[in-house]
């Protein structure tokens, strides 16, 4: 996957960007542990200049959901 | 300064992530164990990255969540192995949640219970200190955040604010009574970052991790600064440009009345910089001036301008001429008997800075910020002058240099032999006591030139060594008719199990006392003690470095014969005696402290 979301996930999880898909989730990606989850929140907020609520953070269990949440915040080039 | 030191939180995390991912990363130089009343995993990248920025690869381990007592009692179990550094961090709201709630609800006994809990923690830390050889760092608790922490509640001063002040103050006091435990002030970190900006309620609820990256970043840097300061020598001298560095304007063009230094901005900003510099001087850092100017013009300002806080007598050296500064700076280092790598060069001219970095990369060169209002803040952010223990010698050093100038003019008038006799030199060689260990450790880590083996040790290692029956830790003071040189040297002896062989593990002394025959008195003095303990031989080694050629002939000069590539031996029967012109103060082993006293 290309784009800024893939870049953030790739960097934080230490996984090649091509292996990041919409279905990437903690269930199929051992690197996505609770520490990484925290780091993802900070990295996403920094990259897209948004603020995530706890409900949004809890809901973000796949890359697809992350993109959907970002879309609700007006991020179009995720 | 290393650019990595200026990185932001995101960069720091990235640097650590990349370091951990590197297959070829170097073996860690030290291992750090973090134990906290909150989830400390998020602190790891920030401490790790800040240590990396100081060229120190560390292995980081986090102990179990909110188990400070267990960590203190059995650190190896907490961290799954031995550590070099243990960091203990806690928050009121985790560690004394019930007592805090009770206090805020008006329970009159709650404060006393909180005090008891605090004393128990201090006791556990004291026990850790006694049983653990490495470095211990304890955190001053930050202000309570989250639901309980309404900073602007009308009753805050006597409520939560009062509680935090009392508990934090008491903790600092309790830890202050334990020798050799360092404090990292998380309360100050929180003020620096801002209370609201240091707390992340989402992380606190979701992950039991209350702090924002902004807070963790600064906390990590502070912890790393303390660790790094214990492992490397602070810079010894600041070499200052004059125009637009010590005052605004150019004295050669604007004249003494045209430059800006005094009560009004921008003069007031330069004056505050003077105060900062005097603070460094009081802690033992030399101040020097390297300026392209007429010397008389610059000293006119120092001597006559009423706005100057920094005076001529505060300077330990100067080179004011039109030569390139890269040529002047080594002269300053030489006159102070220090290496050019312990100099910090400060100048407002980017060209001078670039030229110095190119010609003298070992000198730390710092550009004065273009806005004078930023000068002091820029300098305060530097860790170059960090020192964990400030000794009496540090405080007196700059003043002792003045006595040195008197000695030199005295020496010029008479022959060397007469000079030595007339100096009335006294060497006091003694077994180091607890109160000497700070200065002893400092010498061990900063003496580069007159140092036979250049083995560095931390305060904790020195303390362990002083308490060991297999080692003798000696220090010596030197006095002459012009004054005291202070505690200027250290000798570390390892005694063989049959007591017959004394191996000189380390021998070093400050270059301030060179050329007076002090070195001859040392082996003579040691011999008395070695004989009294039944030894028959000394073994020593000289390990050459880029800087210690000066003591290359020390062992042969004292009568040692070479028995290996770096190893030398001296039969005590052939040992030299203390030269006639030197008085050895203090008594041999009969009066020396017993080991138990040293260990305390």
Boltz contact constraints between the chains, C-beta under 6 A:
constraints:
  - contact:
      token1: [A, 14]
      token2: [B, 21]
      max_distance: 6.0
  - contact:
      token1: [A, 35]
      token2: [B, 41]
      max_distance: 6.0
  - contact:
      token1: [A, 38]
      token2: [B, 207]
      max_distance: 6.0
  - contact:
      token1: [A, 42]
      token2: [B, 213]
      max_distance: 6.0
  - contact:
      token1: [A, 46]
      token2: [B, 10]
      max_distance: 6.0
  - contact:
      token1: [A, 54]
      token2: [B, 202]
      max_distance: 6.0
